[in-house]
Amino acid sequence: MKFLGLLSLLIILICSIAFVSISEISELTTVLIGLVLAGCCYVLPFFLALSIYSKKRDTEYN
């Protein structure tokens, strides 16, 4: 799971570097976009797994 997160972070960094070279926006904006995307890649699967686990636990006890 950690490996997938690191891999997605690497892909995001590569895409953001390509995005900078194409559109020539400031580096700070690209860093912020990369951080937001990386945050989504880490946080969303965590909440998804947590919701699936809580649903499983609720069905087991009921």
PQR file with spaces between the fields and no chain letter, atoms N, CA, C, O and H, PARSE charges and radii, in Angstrom:
ATOM       1  N    MET     1       0.839   -1.197    0.000 -0.4000 1.5000
ATOM       2  CA   MET     1       0.000    0.000    0.000 -0.0000 2.0000
ATOM       3  C    MET     1       0.878    1.254    0.000  0.5500 1.7000
ATOM       4  O    MET     1       0.598    2.221   -0.709 -0.5500 1.4000
ATOM       5  N    LYS     2       1.935    1.223    0.798 -0.4000 1.5000
ATOM       6  CA   LYS     2       2.840    2.367    0.836 -0.0000 2.0000
ATOM       7  C    LYS     2       3.554    2.531   -0.506  0.5500 1.7000
ATOM       8  O    LYS     2       3.809    3.650   -0.952 -0.5500 1.4000
ATOM       9  H    LYS     2       2.162    0.438    1.374  0.4000 1.0000
ATOM      10  N    PHE     3       3.871    1.404   -1.140 -0.4000 1.5000
ATOM      11  CA   PHE     3       4.540    1.441   -2.435 -0.0000 2.0000
ATOM      12  C    PHE     3       3.657    2.107   -3.484  0.5500 1.7000
ATOM      13  O    PHE     3       4.146    2.881   -4.307 -0.5500 1.4000
ATOM      14  H    PHE     3       3.663    0.495   -0.778  0.4000 1.0000
ATOM      15  N    LEU     4       2.356    1.810   -3.459 -0.4000 1.5000
ATOM      16  CA   LEU     4       1.431    2.427   -4.408 -0.0000 2.0000
ATOM      17  C    LEU     4       1.351    3.931   -4.190  0.5500 1.7000
ATOM      18  O    LEU     4       1.280    4.695   -5.153 -0.5500 1.4000
ATOM      19  H    LEU     4       1.959    1.181   -2.791  0.4000 1.0000
ATOM      20  N    GLY     5       1.362    4.358   -2.943 -0.4000 1.5000
ATOM      21  CA   GLY     5       1.338    5.785   -2.649 -0.0000 2.0000
ATOM      22  C    GLY     5       2.578    6.494   -3.165  0.5500 1.7000
ATOM      23  O    GLY     5       2.492    7.580   -3.737 -0.5500 1.4000
ATOM      24  H    GLY     5       1.420    3.737   -2.161  0.4000 1.0000
ATOM      25  N    LEU     6       3.743    5.864   -2.956 -0.4000 1.5000
ATOM      26  CA   LEU     6       4.984    6.458   -3.445 -0.0000 2.0000
ATOM      27  C    LEU     6       5.018    6.489   -4.966  0.5500 1.7000
ATOM      28  O    LEU     6       5.500    7.451   -5.565 -0.5500 1.4000
ATOM      29  H    LEU     6       3.813    4.981   -2.492  0.4000 1.0000
ATOM      30  N    LEU     7       4.504    5.434   -5.584 -0.4000 1.5000
ATOM      31  CA   LEU     7       4.463    5.383   -7.041 -0.0000 2.0000
ATOM      32  C    LEU     7       3.553    6.464   -7.602  0.5500 1.7000
ATOM      33  O    LEU     7       3.902    7.130   -8.576 -0.5500 1.4000
ATOM      34  H    LEU     7       4.112    4.653   -5.098  0.4000 1.0000
ATOM      35  N    SER     8       2.387    6.641   -6.991 -0.4000 1.5000
ATOM      36  CA   SER     8       1.477    7.690   -7.460 -0.0000 2.0000
ATOM      37  C    SER     8       2.079    9.070   -7.236  0.5500 1.7000
ATOM      38  O    SER     8       1.881    9.969   -8.053 -0.5500 1.4000
ATOM      39  H    SER     8       2.103    6.100   -6.199  0.4000 1.0000
ATOM      40  N    LEU     9       2.815    9.252   -6.134 -0.4000 1.5000
ATOM      41  CA   LEU     9       3.478   10.524   -5.876 -0.0000 2.0000
ATOM      42  C    LEU     9       4.533   10.806   -6.942  0.5500 1.7000
ATOM      43  O    LEU     9       4.668   11.943   -7.393 -0.5500 1.4000
ATOM      44  H    LEU     9       2.976    8.522   -5.470  0.4000 1.0000
ATOM      45  N    LEU    10       5.279    9.780   -7.347 -0.4000 1.5000
ATOM      46  CA   LEU    10       6.281    9.936   -8.394 -0.0000 2.0000
ATOM      47  C    LEU    10       5.627   10.307   -9.718  0.5500 1.7000
ATOM      48  O    LEU    10       6.123   11.175  -10.436 -0.5500 1.4000
ATOM      49  H    LEU    10       5.169    8.856   -6.980  0.4000 1.0000
ATOM      50  N    ILE    11       4.515    9.653  -10.045 -0.4000 1.5000
ATOM      51  CA   ILE    11       3.789    9.969  -11.279 -0.0000 2.0000
ATOM      52  C    ILE    11       3.279   11.404  -11.249  0.5500 1.7000
ATOM      53  O    ILE    11       3.352   12.116  -12.251 -0.5500 1.4000
ATOM      54  H    ILE    11       4.111    8.948   -9.462  0.4000 1.0000
ATOM      55  N    ILE    12       2.760   11.827  -10.095 -0.4000 1.5000
ATOM      56  CA   ILE    12       2.271   13.205   -9.958 -0.0000 2.0000
ATOM      57  C    ILE    12       3.409   14.199  -10.140  0.5500 1.7000
ATOM      58  O    ILE    12       3.232   15.227  -10.794 -0.5500 1.4000
ATOM      59  H    ILE    12       2.701   11.248   -9.281  0.4000 1.0000
ATOM      60  N    LEU    13       4.575   13.908   -9.572 -0.4000 1.5000
ATOM      61  CA   LEU    13       5.711   14.813   -9.717 -0.0000 2.0000
ATOM      62  C    LEU    13       6.142   14.918  -11.174  0.5500 1.7000
ATOM      63  O    LEU    13       6.440   16.013  -11.653 -0.5500 1.4000
ATOM      64  H    LEU    13       4.719   13.073   -9.040  0.4000 1.0000
ATOM      65  N    ILE    14       6.179   13.800  -11.881 -0.4000 1.5000
ATOM      66  CA   ILE    14       6.548   13.811  -13.295 -0.0000 2.0000
ATOM      67  C    ILE    14       5.538   14.616  -14.107  0.5500 1.7000
ATOM      68  O    ILE    14       5.913   15.414  -14.967 -0.5500 1.4000
ATOM      69  H    ILE    14       5.937   12.911  -11.492  0.4000 1.0000
ATOM      70  N    CYS    15       4.254   14.397  -13.826 -0.4000 1.5000
ATOM      71  CA   CYS    15       3.212   15.138  -14.542 -0.0000 2.0000
ATOM      72  C    CYS    15       3.282   16.627  -14.243  0.5500 1.7000
ATOM      73  O    CYS    15       3.076   17.450  -15.135 -0.5500 1.4000
ATOM      74  H    CYS    15       3.950   13.749  -13.128  0.4000 1.0000
ATOM      75  N    SER    16       3.573   16.979  -12.992 -0.4000 1.5000
ATOM      76  CA   SER    16       3.633   18.403  -12.654 -0.0000 2.0000
ATOM      77  C    SER    16       4.846   19.072  -13.303  0.5500 1.7000
ATOM      78  O    SER    16       4.775   20.236  -13.698 -0.5500 1.4000
ATOM      79  H    SER    16       3.741   16.311  -12.268  0.4000 1.0000
ATOM      80  N    ILE    17       5.952   18.346  -13.415 -0.4000 1.5000
ATOM      81  CA   ILE    17       7.125   18.904  -14.103 -0.0000 2.0000
ATOM      82  C    ILE    17       6.809   19.123  -15.575  0.5500 1.7000
ATOM      83  O    ILE    17       7.169   20.153  -16.146 -0.5500 1.4000
ATOM      84  H    ILE    17       6.010   17.400  -13.094  0.4000 1.0000
ATOM      85  N    ALA    18       6.136   18.153  -16.189 -0.4000 1.5000
ATOM      86  CA   ALA    18       5.738   18.306  -17.590 -0.0000 2.0000
ATOM      87  C    ALA    18       4.750   19.455  -17.744  0.5500 1.7000
ATOM      88  O    ALA    18       4.794   20.191  -18.730 -0.5500 1.4000
ATOM      89  H    ALA    18       5.843   17.317  -15.726  0.4000 1.0000
ATOM      90  N    PHE    19       3.858   19.608  -16.768 -0.4000 1.5000
ATOM      91  CA   PHE    19       2.866   20.681  -16.799 -0.0000 2.0000
ATOM      92  C    PHE    19       3.549   22.045  -16.739  0.5500 1.7000
ATOM      93  O    PHE    19       3.122   22.981  -17.414 -0.5500 1.4000
ATOM      94  H    PHE    19       3.822   19.010  -15.967  0.4000 1.0000
ATOM      95  N    VAL    20       4.606   22.164  -15.935 -0.4000 1.5000
ATOM      96  CA   VAL    20       5.341   23.426  -15.834 -0.0000 2.0000
ATOM      97  C    VAL    20       6.029   23.738  -17.147  0.5500 1.7000
ATOM      98  O    VAL    20       5.992   24.876  -17.614 -0.5500 1.4000
ATOM      99  H    VAL    20       4.953   21.403  -15.387  0.4000 1.0000
ATOM     100  N    SER    21       6.650   22.751  -17.738 -0.4000 1.5000
ATOM     101  CA   SER    21       7.388   23.024  -18.959 -0.0000 2.0000
ATOM     102  C    SER    21       6.444   23.366  -20.110  0.5500 1.7000
ATOM     103  O    SER    21       6.829   24.086  -21.031 -0.5500 1.4000
ATOM     104  H    SER    21       6.680   21.826  -17.358  0.4000 1.0000
ATOM     105  N    ILE    22       5.215   22.857  -20.066 -0.4000 1.5000
ATOM     106  CA   ILE    22       4.257   23.161  -21.129 -0.0000 2.0000
ATOM     107  C    ILE    22       3.667   24.550  -20.933  0.5500 1.7000
ATOM     108  O    ILE    22       3.665   25.357  -21.863 -0.5500 1.4000
ATOM     109  H    ILE    22       4.903   22.272  -19.318  0.4000 1.0000
ATOM     110  N    SER    23       3.168   24.837  -19.739 -0.4000 1.5000
ATOM     111  CA   SER    23       2.403   26.068  -19.558 -0.0000 2.0000
ATOM     112  C    SER    23       3.209   27.207  -18.944  0.5500 1.7000
ATOM     113  O    SER    23       2.749   28.349  -18.944 -0.5500 1.4000
ATOM     114  H    SER    23       3.169   24.181  -18.984  0.4000 1.0000
ATOM     115  N    GLU    24       4.402   26.922  -18.421 -0.4000 1.5000
ATOM     116  CA   GLU    24       5.305   27.931  -17.873 -0.0000 2.0000
ATOM     117  C    GLU    24       4.666   28.762  -16.756  0.5500 1.7000
ATOM     118  O    GLU    24       4.811   29.984  -16.721 -0.5500 1.4000
ATOM     119  H    GLU    24       4.776   25.994  -18.421  0.4000 1.0000
ATOM     120  N    ILE    25       3.963   28.091  -15.852 -0.4000 1.5000
ATOM     121  CA   ILE    25       3.478   28.810  -14.668 -0.0000 2.0000
ATOM     122  C    ILE    25       4.552   28.748  -13.591  0.5500 1.7000
ATOM     123  O    ILE    25       5.544   28.032  -13.732 -0.5500 1.4000
ATOM     124  H    ILE    25       3.846   27.098  -15.880  0.4000 1.0000
ATOM     125  N    SER    26       4.351   29.489  -12.535 -0.4000 1.5000
ATOM     126  CA   SER    26       5.381   29.567  -11.495 -0.0000 2.0000
ATOM     127  C    SER    26       5.549   28.222  -10.790  0.5500 1.7000
ATOM     128  O    SER    26       4.628   27.406  -10.753 -0.5500 1.4000
ATOM     129  H    SER    26       3.546   30.070  -12.421  0.4000 1.0000
ATOM     130  N    GLU    27       6.721   28.012  -10.240 -0.4000 1.5000
ATOM     131  CA   GLU    27       7.012   26.748   -9.561 -0.0000 2.0000
ATOM     132  C    GLU    27       6.170   26.570   -8.309  0.5500 1.7000
ATOM     133  O    GLU    27       5.790   25.450   -7.968 -0.5500 1.4000
ATOM     134  H    GLU    27       7.469   28.675  -10.270  0.4000 1.0000
ATOM     135  N    LEU    28       5.881   27.649   -7.634 -0.4000 1.5000
ATOM     136  CA   LEU    28       5.100   27.555   -6.401 -0.0000 2.0000
ATOM     137  C    LEU    28       3.705   27.005   -6.678  0.5500 1.7000
ATOM     138  O    LEU    28       3.200   26.169   -5.929 -0.5500 1.4000
ATOM     139  H    LEU    28       6.190   28.559   -7.911  0.4000 1.0000
ATOM     140  N    THR    29       3.086   27.479   -7.762 -0.4000 1.5000
ATOM     141  CA   THR    29       1.756   26.989   -8.120 -0.0000 2.0000
ATOM     142  C    THR    29       1.810   25.502   -8.425  0.5500 1.7000
ATOM     143  O    THR    29       0.917   24.751   -8.034 -0.5500 1.4000
ATOM     144  H    THR    29       3.497   28.158   -8.371  0.4000 1.0000
ATOM     145  N    THR    30       2.858   25.076   -9.124 -0.4000 1.5000
ATOM     146  CA   THR    30       2.986   23.657   -9.455 -0.0000 2.0000
ATOM     147  C    THR    30       3.195   22.812   -8.211  0.5500 1.7000
ATOM     148  O    THR    30       2.645   21.717   -8.091 -0.5500 1.4000
ATOM     149  H    THR    30       3.584   25.686   -9.441  0.4000 1.0000
ATOM     150  N    VAL    31       3.995   23.329   -7.285 -0.4000 1.5000
ATOM     151  CA   VAL    31       4.211   22.602   -6.034 -0.0000 2.0000
ATOM     152  C    VAL    31       2.897   22.464   -5.274  0.5500 1.7000
ATOM     153  O    VAL    31       2.599   21.402   -4.727 -0.5500 1.4000
ATOM     154  H    VAL    31       4.442   24.218   -7.383  0.4000 1.0000
ATOM     155  N    LEU    32       2.113   23.538   -5.240 -0.4000 1.5000
ATOM     156  CA   LEU    32       0.827   23.478   -4.548 -0.0000 2.0000
ATOM     157  C    LEU    32      -0.114   22.488   -5.217  0.5500 1.7000
ATOM     158  O    LEU    32      -0.795   21.722   -4.536 -0.5500 1.4000
ATOM     159  H    LEU    32       2.355   24.401   -5.684  0.4000 1.0000
ATOM     160  N    ILE    33      -0.158   22.498   -6.547 -0.4000 1.5000
ATOM     161  CA   ILE    33      -1.006   21.540   -7.269 -0.0000 2.0000
ATOM     162  C    ILE    33      -0.549   20.117   -6.980  0.5500 1.7000
ATOM     163  O    ILE    33      -1.369   19.228   -6.750 -0.5500 1.4000
ATOM     164  H    ILE    33       0.395   23.120   -7.100  0.4000 1.0000
ATOM     165  N    GLY    34       0.768   19.906   -6.994 -0.4000 1.5000
ATOM     166  CA   GLY    34       1.308   18.576   -6.709 -0.0000 2.0000
ATOM     167  C    GLY    34       0.982   18.116   -5.302  0.5500 1.7000
ATOM     168  O    GLY    34       0.653   16.949   -5.086 -0.5500 1.4000
ATOM     169  H    GLY    34       1.434   20.628   -7.181  0.4000 1.0000
ATOM     170  N    LEU    35       1.072   19.025   -4.344 -0.4000 1.5000
ATOM     171  CA   LEU    35       0.755   18.668   -2.962 -0.0000 2.0000
ATOM     172  C    LEU    35      -0.724   18.327   -2.795  0.5500 1.7000
ATOM     173  O    LEU    35      -1.074   17.397   -2.068 -0.5500 1.4000
ATOM     174  H    LEU    35       1.339   19.973   -4.520  0.4000 1.0000
ATOM     175  N    VAL    36      -1.591   19.086   -3.471 -0.4000 1.5000
ATOM     176  CA   VAL    36      -3.023   18.798   -3.386 -0.0000 2.0000
ATOM     177  C    VAL    36      -3.326   17.437   -3.999  0.5500 1.7000
ATOM     178  O    VAL    36      -4.076   16.644   -3.429 -0.5500 1.4000
ATOM     179  H    VAL    36      -1.306   19.841   -4.061  0.4000 1.0000
ATOM     180  N    LEU    37      -2.737   17.170   -5.165 -0.4000 1.5000
ATOM     181  CA   LEU    37      -2.978   15.878   -5.818 -0.0000 2.0000
ATOM     182  C    LEU    37      -2.412   14.729   -4.996  0.5500 1.7000
ATOM     183  O    LEU    37      -3.040   13.676   -4.879 -0.5500 1.4000
ATOM     184  H    LEU    37      -2.128   17.814   -5.628  0.4000 1.0000
ATOM     185  N    ALA    38      -1.219   14.929   -4.424 -0.4000 1.5000
ATOM     186  CA   ALA    38      -0.626   13.893   -3.584 -0.0000 2.0000
ATOM     187  C    ALA    38      -1.465   13.667   -2.337  0.5500 1.7000
ATOM     188  O    ALA    38      -1.643   12.529   -1.901 -0.5500 1.4000
ATOM     189  H    ALA    38      -0.708   15.783   -4.519  0.4000 1.0000
ATOM     190  N    GLY    39      -1.981   14.745   -1.764 -0.4000 1.5000
ATOM     191  CA   GLY    39      -2.861   14.618   -0.607 -0.0000 2.0000
ATOM     192  C    GLY    39      -4.105   13.821   -0.939  0.5500 1.7000
ATOM     193  O    GLY    39      -4.549   12.988   -0.150 -0.5500 1.4000
ATOM     194  H    GLY    39      -1.836   15.669   -2.118  0.4000 1.0000
ATOM     195  N    CYS    40      -4.668   14.081   -2.116 -0.4000 1.5000
ATOM     196  CA   CYS    40      -5.847   13.317   -2.541 -0.0000 2.0000
ATOM     197  C    CYS    40      -5.501   11.844   -2.725  0.5500 1.7000
ATOM     198  O    CYS    40      -6.279   10.968   -2.347 -0.5500 1.4000
ATOM     199  H    CYS    40      -4.307   14.758   -2.758  0.4000 1.0000
ATOM     200  N    CYS    41      -4.336   11.572   -3.304 -0.4000 1.5000
ATOM     201  CA   CYS    41      -3.947   10.182   -3.544 -0.0000 2.0000
ATOM     202  C    CYS    41      -3.705    9.432   -2.240  0.5500 1.7000
ATOM     203  O    CYS    41      -3.914    8.220   -2.184 -0.5500 1.4000
ATOM     204  H    CYS    41      -3.704   12.283   -3.611  0.4000 1.0000
ATOM     205  N    TYR    42      -3.267   10.131   -1.185 -0.4000 1.5000
ATOM     206  CA   TYR    42      -3.045    9.462    0.092 -0.0000 2.0000
ATOM     207  C    TYR    42      -4.306    9.406    0.947  0.5500 1.7000
ATOM     208  O    TYR    42      -4.579    8.394    1.593 -0.5500 1.4000
ATOM     209  H    TYR    42      -3.097   11.115   -1.231  0.4000 1.0000
ATOM     210  N    VAL    43      -5.076   10.494    0.950 -0.4000 1.5000
ATOM     211  CA   VAL    43      -6.199   10.603    1.880 -0.0000 2.0000
ATOM     212  C    VAL    43      -7.421    9.837    1.383  0.5500 1.7000
ATOM     213  O    VAL    43      -8.076    9.149    2.167 -0.5500 1.4000
ATOM     214  H    VAL    43      -4.854   11.316    0.425  0.4000 1.0000
ATOM     215  N    LEU    44      -7.737    9.944    0.095 -0.4000 1.5000
ATOM     216  CA   LEU    44      -8.947    9.301   -0.422 -0.0000 2.0000
ATOM     217  C    LEU    44      -8.932    7.777   -0.277  0.5500 1.7000
ATOM     218  O    LEU    44      -9.931    7.218    0.175 -0.5500 1.4000
ATOM     219  H    LEU    44      -7.205   10.503   -0.541  0.4000 1.0000
ATOM     220  N    PRO    45      -7.849    7.076   -0.638 -0.5600 1.5000
ATOM     221  CA   PRO    45      -7.854    5.618   -0.407  0.2800 2.0000
ATOM     222  C    PRO    45      -7.951    5.250    1.063  0.5500 1.7000
ATOM     223  O    PRO    45      -8.549    4.231    1.410 -0.5500 1.4000
ATOM     224  N    PHE    46      -7.364    6.076    1.936 -0.4000 1.5000
ATOM     225  CA   PHE    46      -7.440    5.813    3.372 -0.0000 2.0000
ATOM     226  C    PHE    46      -8.883    5.879    3.849  0.5500 1.7000
ATOM     227  O    PHE    46      -9.344    4.989    4.563 -0.5500 1.4000
ATOM     228  H    PHE    46      -6.879    6.903    1.654  0.4000 1.0000
ATOM     229  N    PHE    47      -9.603    6.941    3.456 -0.4000 1.5000
ATOM     230  CA   PHE    47     -10.995    7.066    3.872 -0.0000 2.0000
ATOM     231  C    PHE    47     -11.868    5.993    3.225  0.5500 1.7000
ATOM     232  O    PHE    47     -12.812    5.502    3.844 -0.5500 1.4000
ATOM     233  H    PHE    47      -9.228    7.664    2.876  0.4000 1.0000
ATOM     234  N    LEU    48     -11.558    5.634    1.996 -0.4000 1.5000
ATOM     235  CA   LEU    48     -12.307    4.576    1.321 -0.0000 2.0000
ATOM     236  C    LEU    48     -12.123    3.249    2.047  0.5500 1.7000
ATOM     237  O    LEU    48     -13.093    2.528    2.282 -0.5500 1.4000
ATOM     238  H    LEU    48     -10.791    6.032    1.493  0.4000 1.0000
ATOM     239  N    ALA    49     -10.885    2.925    2.401 -0.4000 1.5000
ATOM     240  CA   ALA    49     -10.625    1.683    3.130 -0.0000 2.0000
ATOM     241  C    ALA    49     -11.268    1.713    4.505  0.5500 1.7000
ATOM     242  O    ALA    49     -11.784    0.699    4.975 -0.5500 1.4000
ATOM     243  H    ALA    49     -10.097    3.511    2.210  0.4000 1.0000
ATOM     244  N    LEU    50     -11.241    2.862    5.148 -0.4000 1.5000
ATOM     245  CA   LEU    50     -11.852    2.995    6.464 -0.0000 2.0000
ATOM     246  C    LEU    50     -13.364    2.801    6.397  0.5500 1.7000
ATOM     247  O    LEU    50     -13.946    2.148    7.263 -0.5500 1.4000
ATOM     248  H    LEU    50     -10.822    3.686    4.767  0.4000 1.0000
ATOM     249  N    SER    51     -13.995    3.363    5.379 -0.4000 1.5000
ATOM     250  CA   SER    51     -15.448    3.203    5.252 -0.0000 2.0000
ATOM     251  C    SER    51     -15.817    1.758    4.927  0.5500 1.7000
ATOM     252  O    SER    51     -16.812    1.241    5.435 -0.5500 1.4000
ATOM     253  H    SER    51     -13.521    3.893    4.675  0.4000 1.0000
ATOM     254  N    ILE    52     -15.016    1.102    4.079 -0.4000 1.5000
ATOM     255  CA   ILE    52     -15.278   -0.302    3.760 -0.0000 2.0000
ATOM     256  C    ILE    52     -15.121   -1.160    5.012  0.5500 1.7000
ATOM     257  O    ILE    52     -15.928   -2.054    5.264 -0.5500 1.4000
ATOM     258  H    ILE    52     -14.208    1.522    3.666  0.4000 1.0000
ATOM     259  N    TYR    53     -14.067   -0.879    5.805 -0.4000 1.5000
ATOM     260  CA   TYR    53     -13.833   -1.647    7.033 -0.0000 2.0000
ATOM     261  C    TYR    53     -14.967   -1.450    8.023  0.5500 1.7000
ATOM     262  O    TYR    53     -15.417   -2.408    8.650 -0.5500 1.4000
ATOM     263  H    TYR    53     -13.411   -0.153    5.600  0.4000 1.0000
ATOM     264  N    SER    54     -15.432   -0.215    8.169 -0.4000 1.5000
ATOM     265  CA   SER    54     -16.513    0.027    9.127 -0.0000 2.0000
ATOM     266  C    SER    54     -17.812   -0.620    8.664  0.5500 1.7000
ATOM     267  O    SER    54     -18.593   -1.093    9.489 -0.5500 1.4000
ATOM     268  H    SER    54     -15.066    0.563    7.659  0.4000 1.0000
ATOM     269  N    LYS    55     -18.054   -0.648    7.355 -0.4000 1.5000
ATOM     270  CA   LYS    55     -19.254   -1.327    6.845 -0.0000 2.0000
ATOM     271  C    LYS    55     -19.166   -2.831    7.100  0.5500 1.7000
ATOM     272  O    LYS    55     -20.148   -3.460    7.496 -0.5500 1.4000
ATOM     273  H    LYS    55     -17.420   -0.264    6.685  0.4000 1.0000
ATOM     274  N    LYS    56     -17.979   -3.400    6.870 -0.4000 1.5000
ATOM     275  CA   LYS    56     -17.791   -4.835    7.126 -0.0000 2.0000
ATOM     276  C    LYS    56     -18.018   -5.153    8.599  0.5500 1.7000
ATOM     277  O    LYS    56     -18.681   -6.133    8.937 -0.5500 1.4000
ATOM     278  H    LYS    56     -17.182   -2.888    6.548  0.4000 1.0000
ATOM     279  N    ARG    57     -17.462   -4.319    9.466 -0.4000 1.5000
ATOM     280  CA   ARG    57     -17.591   -4.548   10.900 -0.0000 2.0000
ATOM     281  C    ARG    57     -19.049   -4.434   11.339  0.5500 1.7000
ATOM     282  O    ARG    57     -19.509   -5.211   12.176 -0.5500 1.4000
ATOM     283  H    ARG    57     -16.923   -3.523    9.190  0.4000 1.0000
ATOM     284  N    ASP    58     -19.769   -3.473   10.780 -0.4000 1.5000
ATOM     285  CA   ASP    58     -21.175   -3.314   11.127 -0.0000 2.0000
ATOM     286  C    ASP    58     -22.001   -4.514   10.686  0.5500 1.7000
ATOM     287  O    ASP    58     -22.908   -4.941   11.401 -0.5500 1.4000
ATOM     288  H    ASP    58     -19.395   -2.842   10.100  0.4000 1.0000
ATOM     289  N    THR    59     -21.691   -5.061    9.510 -0.4000 1.5000
ATOM     290  CA   THR    59     -22.469   -6.214    9.043 -0.0000 2.0000
ATOM     291  C    THR    59     -22.120   -7.472    9.830  0.5500 1.7000
ATOM     292  O    THR    59     -22.965   -8.353    9.986 -0.5500 1.4000
ATOM     293  H    THR    59     -20.954   -4.714    8.929  0.4000 1.0000
ATOM     294  N    GLU    60     -20.881   -7.571   10.332 -0.4000 1.5000
ATOM     295  CA   GLU    60     -20.507   -8.750   11.114 -0.0000 2.0000
ATOM     296  C    GLU    60     -21.206   -8.765   12.472  0.5500 1.7000
ATOM     297  O    GLU    60     -21.611   -9.829   12.939 -0.5500 1.4000
ATOM     298  H    GLU    60     -20.194   -6.856   10.205  0.4000 1.0000
ATOM     299  N    TYR    61     -21.352   -7.619   13.106 -0.4000 1.5000
ATOM     300  CA   TYR    61     -21.948   -7.578   14.440 -0.0000 2.0000
ATOM     301  C    TYR    61     -23.471   -7.589   14.408  0.5500 1.7000
ATOM     302  O    TYR    61     -24.110   -7.971   15.389 -0.5500 1.4000
ATOM     303  H    TYR    61     -21.023   -6.754   12.727  0.4000 1.0000
ATOM     304  N    ASN    62     -24.054   -7.173   13.292 -0.4000 1.5000
ATOM     305  CA   ASN    62     -25.528   -7.124   13.222 -0.0000 2.0000
ATOM     306  C    ASN    62     -26.111   -8.388   12.643  0.5500 1.7000
ATOM     307  O    ASN    62     -27.329   -8.506   12.518 -0.5500 1.4000
ATOM     308  H    ASN    62     -23.536   -6.862   12.496  0.4000 1.0000
